[in-house]
């Protein structure tokens, strides 16, 4: 793994390099995605089934596109009981964490008859997209469905690609059933996003779409935004480790590789104040990579977006971490809590040598759907907040309005909105 000295130039080059992975950099696919969306919008089921036949080789129709209760029961039979038990433990942790995020309506009244407040309402329906290409991710099912369930969403519709035989990974189905998905459909790709956004004869329209996917899925979500809400336009996975000379190089190497194995566009970066640690981590990465099953993907990921940066000071390292704004940030320093207080931009922050990134992916409870490609500067992890909406509540008595109505009239007239002014004035005509 390449080792570079952290300078203004290397930082600039790396930031530019990482931004190339953004879905916004793949505009050559947008026309094709938009064409697919319009076809699904106009032809509905017919287009969805045609694209599924073309891309997945599966023959779908209105009778088999939805996962049946028998298929879910069969999935339980196919899955290791120990894995189901682990899923249930993970589910409880995720649920408990997200229940602490719940928001409630509030009202504030005054003696003069003013009532102000905020009404919190769950979304009526949500679509959850679950990838099914290179690998199955039941953990993502739990992370996307459970916050919606905790928020009180009435209808959770899940879509996921199927095999040529029309089957779906059993772990994905079990996770969806455990988490409480209401309906599951065997459709993937941009056609699934279009179906959720506009509805077909078989697949219902939803109010919001969440969940990760490939570049076609990401661009489709971007294209339908406005017709429905979305969580974000997610990019490839990334990890940044901040470490000093006391960090365990074997742990650091293992953690960097945990993200590099996702795909060739994944990013793994170590920023350290120790040249010795940098060299040790590089050696450990070579040793681990030789033994890991996804070696080819890891090597391409590290070749393209893997860096070990040696900083002169911890302050320089922290500043760079804030500029990169990584999806996952591990802090392996002598005082990780002090460093954490200086971090402004990160999706999830892992403190200490026993809080490795996969702990967050699978088990701890916080959501693993996180902002990528520097968007942690202004986005947050998926949460209960993503599945609610808020309405302002306003009520005034005549006694409360009378002392201020002329102020409102003046304000409205200053903007030349005379009908606004009149709406207030008529209430105090003699």
C-alpha positions as MATLAB code, in Angstrom:
seq = 'XXXXXXXXXXXXXXXXXXXXXXXXXXXXXXXXXXXXXXXXXXXXXXXXXXXXXXXXXXXXXXXXXXXXXXXXXXXXXXXXXXXXXXXXXXXXXXXXXXXXXXXXXXXXXXXXXXXXXXXXXXXXXXXXXXXXXXXXXXXXXXXXXXXXXXXXXXXXXXXXXXXXXXXXXXXXXXXXXXXXXXXXXXXXXXXXXXXXXXXXXXXXXXXXXXXXXXXXXXXXXXXXXXXXXXXXXXXXXXXXXXXXXXXXXXXXXXXXXXXXXXXXXXXXXXXXXXXXXXXXXXXXXXXXXXXXXXXXXXXXXXXXXXXXXXXXXXXXXXXXXXXXXXXXXXXXXXXXXXXXXXXXXXXXXXXXXXXXXXXXXXXXXXXXXXXXXXXXXXXXXXXXXXXXXXXXXXXXXXXXXXXXXXXXXXXXXXXXXXXXXXXXXXXXXX';
ca = [
       0.000    0.000    0.000;
       1.476    3.359   -1.014;
       2.899    5.591    1.734;
       2.900    9.353    1.149;
       3.922   12.351    3.194;
       0.877   14.482    4.023;
       1.268   17.851    2.275;
      -1.104   20.394    0.773;
      -0.515   18.888   -2.659;
      -1.086   15.269   -1.654;
      -4.222   16.258    0.261;
      -5.575   18.175   -2.750;
      -4.838   15.308   -5.135;
      -6.458   12.722   -2.875;
      -9.604   14.821   -2.394;
      -9.933   15.251   -6.161;
      -9.328   11.529   -6.648;
     -12.004   10.531   -4.131;
     -14.607   12.827   -5.688;
     -14.246   10.978   -8.990;
     -16.105    8.069   -7.346;
     -19.256   10.135   -6.837;
     -22.393    9.097   -8.773;
     -22.369   12.664  -10.101;
     -19.250   11.714  -12.086;
     -21.079    9.044  -14.104;
     -23.283   11.247  -16.239;
     -22.740    8.997  -19.264;
     -25.286    6.620  -17.718;
     -27.945    9.231  -16.942;
     -29.647    9.163  -20.346;
     -30.053    5.384  -20.185;
     -31.394    5.534  -16.615;
     -33.840    8.312  -17.483;
     -35.064    6.295  -20.478;
     -35.711    3.301  -18.226;
     -37.573    5.423  -15.698;
     -39.850    6.948  -18.338;
     -40.572    3.524  -19.808;
     -41.567    2.131  -16.393;
     -43.632    5.236  -15.741;
     -45.619    4.760  -18.956;
     -45.664    0.972  -19.384;
     -45.597    0.006  -15.684;
     -45.472   -3.784  -15.082;
     -44.742   -4.529  -18.709;
     -41.524   -2.494  -18.597;
     -40.482   -3.809  -15.177;
     -40.863   -7.422  -16.262;
     -39.071   -6.747  -19.555;
     -36.049   -5.155  -17.850;
     -35.933   -7.955  -15.277;
     -35.865  -10.510  -18.092;
     -33.120   -8.512  -19.847;
     -30.827   -7.878  -16.876;
     -31.549  -10.739  -14.451;
     -32.783  -13.452  -16.820;
     -35.892  -14.016  -14.695;
     -39.448  -14.390  -15.992;
     -41.711  -12.368  -13.733;
     -45.440  -11.686  -13.875;
     -48.133  -10.311  -11.588;
     -48.536  -13.702   -9.935;
     -44.897  -14.246   -8.898;
     -43.316  -10.779   -8.606;
     -44.269  -10.505   -4.916;
     -42.593  -12.750   -2.359;
     -45.148  -15.144   -0.886;
     -45.516  -16.323    2.704;
     -44.440  -19.765    1.533;
     -41.198  -18.340    0.134;
     -40.470  -16.599    3.434;
     -41.181  -19.803    5.369;
     -38.859  -21.656    3.015;
     -36.127  -19.081    3.619;
     -36.224  -19.804    7.353;
     -35.788  -23.500    6.622;
     -32.747  -22.843    4.434;
     -30.942  -20.599    6.929;
     -28.687  -21.659    9.786;
     -30.566  -21.273   13.074;
     -27.471  -19.744   14.669;
     -27.416  -17.005   12.019;
     -31.098  -16.291   12.652;
     -30.324  -15.974   16.373;
     -27.507  -13.514   15.603;
     -29.834  -11.477   13.387;
     -32.329  -11.263   16.229;
     -29.645   -9.985   18.626;
     -28.540   -7.400   16.076;
     -32.150   -6.395   15.496;
     -32.703   -5.724   19.193;
     -29.591   -3.516   19.364;
     -30.588   -1.555   16.268;
     -34.144   -1.136   17.498;
     -33.073    0.025   20.971;
     -30.656    2.594   19.532;
     -33.205    4.033   17.117;
     -35.979    4.196   19.702;
     -33.869    6.824   21.484;
     -34.134    8.981   18.342;
     -37.928    9.202   18.374;
     -39.397   12.691   18.272;
     -42.785   13.725   19.592;
     -45.271   16.466   18.843;
     -45.137   19.485   21.130;
     -47.379   22.469   21.860;
     -46.738   25.721   23.727;
     -49.604   27.968   24.836;
     -49.771   31.469   26.325;
     -52.488   33.073   28.490;
     -53.456   35.489   25.693;
     -54.654   32.660   23.435;
     -51.534   31.940   21.374;
     -50.883   28.274   20.657;
     -47.746   27.255   18.754;
     -46.439   23.784   18.199;
     -45.075   21.068   15.988;
     -46.926   17.939   14.892;
     -44.744   14.920   14.133;
     -46.231   12.432   11.660;
     -44.671    9.213   10.310;
     -44.489    8.852    6.537;
     -47.350    6.762    5.168;
     -45.196    4.537    2.939;
     -41.511    3.863    2.339;
     -39.663    1.807   -0.258;
     -36.482    0.001    0.788;
     -34.083   -1.040   -1.954;
     -31.799   -3.972   -1.119;
     -28.933   -4.922   -3.491;
     -28.674   -8.517   -4.644;
     -25.804   -8.550   -7.115;
     -22.295   -9.544   -6.027;
     -23.396  -10.274   -2.478;
     -26.414  -10.270   -0.181;
     -26.563   -7.860    2.750;
     -29.219   -8.806    5.322;
     -27.580   -6.303    7.691;
     -28.640   -3.501    5.325;
     -32.188   -4.837    5.406;
     -32.265   -4.422    9.188;
     -30.640   -0.988    9.039;
     -33.143    0.375    6.508;
     -36.360   -1.246    7.688;
     -36.053   -0.900   11.472;
     -35.790    2.941   11.682;
     -38.896    3.172    9.499;
     -40.668    0.687   11.745;
     -39.653    2.573   14.897;
     -40.829    5.835   13.324;
     -44.275    4.305   12.776;
     -44.324    4.104    8.964;
     -47.593    2.385    7.982;
     -46.360    0.524    4.897;
     -42.790   -0.634    4.183;
     -42.270   -2.012    0.674;
     -38.974   -3.760   -0.130;
     -37.536   -4.542   -3.553;
     -34.499   -6.714   -4.276;
     -33.161   -8.466   -7.398;
     -33.821  -12.158   -7.914;
     -31.889  -14.973   -9.571;
     -32.681  -16.418  -13.009;
     -34.889  -18.903  -11.204;
     -36.838  -16.110   -9.529;
     -35.444  -16.768   -6.051;
     -34.122  -14.277   -3.502;
     -31.301  -14.843   -1.027;
     -32.876  -16.512    2.046;
     -30.912  -14.350    4.513;
     -32.344  -11.237    2.860;
     -35.881  -12.587    3.177;
     -35.470  -13.641    6.805;
     -34.003  -10.265    7.746;
     -36.889   -8.471    6.019;
     -39.447  -10.618    7.823;
     -37.785  -10.155   11.210;
     -37.537   -6.380   10.731;
     -41.176   -6.059    9.684;
     -41.233   -5.315    5.943;
     -44.847   -5.447    4.772;
     -44.342   -6.359    1.115;
     -41.307   -7.698   -0.784;
     -40.899   -7.672   -4.570;
     -38.343   -9.526   -6.728;
     -37.246   -6.481   -8.727;
     -33.881   -4.728   -8.811;
     -32.024   -1.988  -10.653;
     -33.289    1.334  -11.949;
     -36.600   -0.309  -12.859;
     -37.276   -1.041   -9.178;
     -36.635    2.584   -8.212;
     -38.962    3.781  -10.982;
     -41.663    1.334   -9.882;
     -41.472    2.563   -6.289;
     -41.510    6.200   -7.397;
     -44.475    6.010   -9.773;
     -46.211    2.723   -9.027;
     -47.205   -0.095  -11.369;
     -50.111   -2.544  -11.499;
     -48.186   -4.811   -9.084;
     -45.826   -2.556   -7.126;
     -47.268    0.325   -5.071;
     -45.980    3.873   -5.193;
     -44.265    5.058   -1.992;
     -43.491    8.443   -0.458;
     -39.774    7.872    0.100;
     -37.081    5.497   -1.197;
     -34.067    4.452    0.874;
     -31.278    1.928    0.521;
     -27.953    1.436   -1.285;
     -27.341    0.154   -4.804;
     -25.082    0.281   -7.843;
     -24.537    3.316  -10.052;
     -27.808    2.732  -11.945;
     -29.763    2.596   -8.701;
     -28.014    5.716   -7.379;
     -28.715    7.688  -10.568;
     -32.312    6.467  -10.631;
     -32.861    7.697   -7.069;
     -31.380   11.035   -8.059;
     -33.696   11.217  -11.097;
     -36.933   10.492   -9.194;
     -36.144   12.865   -6.327;
     -38.916   15.434   -6.222;
     -41.548   12.925   -7.264;
     -40.656   11.105   -4.042;
     -38.162   11.746   -1.287;
     -34.906    9.768   -1.052;
     -32.339    9.225    1.677;
     -29.260   10.206   -0.368;
     -27.336    9.436   -3.539;
     -24.812    7.066   -2.024;
     -21.314    6.486   -3.347;
     -18.814    3.655   -2.741;
     -17.821    2.659    0.793;
     -14.881    4.312    2.555;
     -12.891    4.160    5.764;
     -10.362    6.524    7.304;
      -8.220    5.536   10.280;
      -6.543    8.180   12.453;
      -3.688    6.573   14.387;
      -0.609    7.500   16.379;
       2.494    5.479   17.197;
       0.677    3.470   19.887;
      -1.846    1.926   17.486;
      -1.703   -1.803   16.771;
      -0.607   -2.102   13.099;
      -2.322   -5.468   12.693;
      -5.655   -4.022   13.836;
      -5.272   -0.990   11.569;
      -4.481   -3.129    8.520;
      -7.409   -5.456    9.171;
      -9.794   -2.528    9.542;
      -8.650   -0.850    6.320;
      -9.184   -4.083    4.414;
     -12.677   -4.496    5.854;
     -13.821   -1.702    3.544;
     -11.459   -2.305    0.627;
     -13.145   -5.657    0.018;
     -16.519   -4.030   -0.801;
     -15.663   -3.137   -4.387;
     -12.958   -1.705   -6.629;
     -14.113    1.864   -5.927;
     -13.982    1.552   -2.126;
     -11.539    3.848   -0.354;
      -9.249    2.945    2.571;
      -7.011    5.636    4.074;
      -4.708    5.695    7.090;
      -3.462    9.016    8.428;
      -0.783    8.622   11.075;
       1.902   10.633   12.788;
       4.238    7.614   12.819;
       6.383    6.578    9.851;
       7.132    3.321   11.651;
       3.428    2.507   12.012;
       2.849    3.371    8.353;
       5.460    0.840    7.239;
       4.195   -1.849    9.622;
       0.603   -1.395    8.441;
       1.675   -1.665    4.811;
       3.420   -4.959    5.557;
       0.427   -6.329    7.465;
      -1.883   -5.420    4.576;
       0.275   -7.456    2.201;
       0.155  -10.459    4.543;
      -3.617  -10.271    5.052;
      -4.410   -9.715    1.384;
      -2.693  -12.933    0.345;
      -5.126  -14.944    2.471;
      -8.425  -13.098    1.929;
     -11.126  -14.432   -0.387;
     -11.783  -11.118   -2.166;
      -8.115  -10.518   -2.904;
      -8.602   -9.273   -6.459;
     -11.169   -6.655   -5.409;
      -9.005   -5.560   -2.467;
      -5.913   -5.114   -4.611;
      -7.751   -2.980   -7.163;
      -9.383   -0.904   -4.427;
      -6.059   -0.206   -2.709;
      -4.331    0.486   -6.004;
      -6.927    3.083   -6.961;
      -8.055    4.601   -3.664;
      -5.836    3.286   -0.880;
      -3.413    5.640    0.884;
      -1.203    5.754    3.960;
      -0.488    9.381    4.793;
       2.221   10.377    7.268;
       1.419   13.681    8.976;
       3.854   15.875   10.890;
       1.369   16.563   13.669;
      -1.872   15.080   14.982;
      -3.509   18.446   14.309;
      -2.643   18.145   10.601;
      -4.061   14.628   10.584;
      -7.332   15.784   12.170;
      -7.681   18.703    9.742;
      -7.269   16.330    6.804;
      -9.805   13.904    8.251;
     -12.307   16.751    8.495;
     -11.697   17.715    4.866;
     -12.114   14.146    3.620;
     -15.281   13.707    5.745;
     -15.172    9.931    5.569;
     -18.130    7.592    5.833;
     -16.378    5.586    8.581;
     -13.742    7.137   10.841;
     -11.740    5.065   13.331;
      -9.674    6.859   15.963;
      -6.818    4.721   17.280;
      -4.814    7.181   19.349;
      -3.718    7.361   22.963;
      -6.699    9.632   23.744;
      -9.409    8.908   21.147;
     -12.065   10.883   23.023;
     -10.025   14.090   22.874;
      -9.497   13.601   19.138;
     -13.200   12.849   18.627;
     -14.110   16.261   20.069;
     -12.139   17.884   17.222;
     -13.898   15.908   14.488;
     -16.564   17.872   12.650;
     -17.170   15.693    9.611;
     -17.673   11.921    9.693;
     -20.559    9.534    9.134;
     -19.777    7.203   12.044;
     -16.911    7.550   14.534;
     -15.334    4.480   16.137;
     -13.282    5.031   19.287;
     -10.505    2.745   20.509;
      -8.942   -0.455   19.268;
     -11.934   -2.674   20.078;
     -14.478   -0.594   18.150;
     -13.661   -1.718   14.626;
     -15.878   -0.722   11.700;
     -17.668   -4.093   11.285;
     -19.003   -3.709   14.841;
     -21.060   -0.816   13.480;
     -21.952   -2.631   10.277;
     -23.553   -5.560   12.013;
     -24.231   -5.322   15.690;
     -23.731   -2.236   17.866;
     -27.016   -0.539   16.933;
     -26.216    2.800   15.226;
     -27.180    2.846   11.575;
     -24.625    1.787    8.978;
     -26.303    3.726    6.150;
     -23.930    6.685    6.183;
     -23.015    9.742    4.081;
     -20.240    9.136    1.531;
     -18.036   11.148   -0.856;
     -17.541   14.042    1.555;
     -21.270   14.521    2.159;
     -20.727   13.944    5.894;
     -20.032   17.694    5.889;
     -23.795   18.223    5.596;
     -25.560   14.826    5.799;
     -26.214   12.500    8.742;
     -26.612    8.723    9.098;
     -29.993    7.216    8.268;
     -32.223    7.582   11.320;
     -35.797    7.754   12.559;
     -35.760   11.408   11.413;
     -35.700   10.183    7.796;
     -39.098    8.554    8.217;
     -41.090   11.369    9.797;
     -42.316   14.765    8.710;
     -43.192   17.801   10.782;
     -46.090   20.243   10.548;
     -46.097   23.639   12.236;
     -49.133   24.425   14.410;
     -50.354   28.030   14.782;
     -53.419   29.331   16.620;
     -54.116   32.938   17.746;
     -57.125   34.349   19.588;
     -58.520   37.744   18.568;
     -57.050   39.167   21.768;
     -53.589   37.921   20.814;
     -53.754   39.120   17.206;
     -55.167   42.610   17.814;
     -52.017   44.190   19.345;
     -49.834   43.045   16.430;
     -52.123   43.046   13.389;
     -50.959   46.460   12.153;
     -47.360   45.255   12.276;
     -48.271   42.328   10.037;
     -50.156   44.580    7.635;
     -47.170   46.893    7.351;
     -44.802   43.990    6.716;
     -47.073   42.573    3.989;
     -47.531   45.950    2.300;
     -43.770   46.518    2.293;
     -43.572   43.443    0.069;
     -46.482   44.767   -2.050;
     -48.602   41.765   -1.096;
     -51.832   43.648   -0.503;
     -53.995   40.521   -0.346;
     -51.832   39.268    2.514;
     -52.349   42.570    4.303;
     -56.087   42.481    3.604;
     -56.393   38.965    5.072;
     -55.266   40.382    8.421;
     -56.985   43.788    8.165;
     -60.519   42.463    7.500;
     -60.587   40.841   10.916;
     -60.521   44.271   12.583;
     -62.869   46.241   10.335;
     -65.363   48.411   12.190;
];
